[in-house]
């Protein structure tokens, strides 16, 4: 699945149902770094594993936009605001 962001899109995988858990990978990796954790967590949670800009299936930036603004916007789409 993908979610639109400024100047492109982020690809993510989603598994399970329940309270959301968003797992962010480190530099040079992609969502697959969480593969071993997704199965156990998805038994009781909705697990979302996005690819950061320029990683995995996500687009690269066409112009400079910060990760600090991208992640909160995406997480707001995946998790309820309280």
C-alpha positions in Angstrom: 0.0 0.0 0.0 1.1 3.6 -0.4 0.3 6.9 1.2 0.8 10.2 -0.6 3.2 12.7 0.9 4.6 16.0 -0.3 6.5 15.3 -3.5 5.8 11.6 -3.7 4.6 8.6 -1.8 5.6 6.2 1.0 5.0 2.5 0.7 4.0 0.5 3.8 2.8 -2.9 4.9 0.1 -3.4 7.4 -0.8 -6.6 9.4 -3.2 -7.5 12.2 -5.9 -5.6 14.0 -6.1 -3.7 17.2 -4.2 -0.8 18.7 -1.8 0.6 16.0 2.0 0.1 16.3 4.2 1.9 13.7 7.7 0.5 13.3 10.2 2.8 11.7 13.4 1.3 10.2 16.9 2.6 10.5 19.0 4.2 7.8 19.9 2.1 4.8 17.2 -0.4 5.6 13.5 -0.9 4.7 10.3 -2.3 6.2 11.8 -5.8 6.0 14.0 -5.2 9.0 10.9 -5.7 11.1 9.7 -9.0 9.5 10.5 -11.1 12.6 8.5 -8.8 14.9 5.4 -8.3 12.7 4.0 -11.8 13.2 4.0 -11.8 17.0 2.9 -8.1 17.3 0.1 -8.5 14.7 -1.6 -11.1 16.9 -2.9 -8.2 19.1 -2.1 -5.0 17.2 -2.4 -3.3 13.8 1.3 -3.2 12.8 2.4 -0.7 10.2 5.9 -0.8 8.7 6.6 2.0 6.3 9.6 2.5 4.0 11.3 5.9 4.6 11.8 8.2 1.6 14.2 6.7 -0.9 14.1 3.3 0.8 12.3 0.1 -0.3 9.2 1.0 -2.4 9.0 4.7 -1.3 9.7 7.5 -3.7 12.7 9.7 -3.4 12.3 13.4 -2.7 11.8 15.6 -5.7 12.6 18.6 -3.6 13.9 19.0 -0.1 11.3 18.1 2.6 12.2 16.9 6.0 11.6 13.6 7.6 10.5 15.5 10.7 7.4 16.6 8.8 6.8 13.5 6.8 6.5 10.9 9.6 4.0 12.8 11.7 1.7 13.3 8.8 1.8 9.7 7.9 1.4 8.4 11.4 -1.6 10.7 11.8 -3.2 8.7 8.9 -2.5 5.4 10.5 -3.2 6.2 14.2 -6.2 7.8 15.9 -5.5 11.3 17.3 -6.3 11.6 21.0 
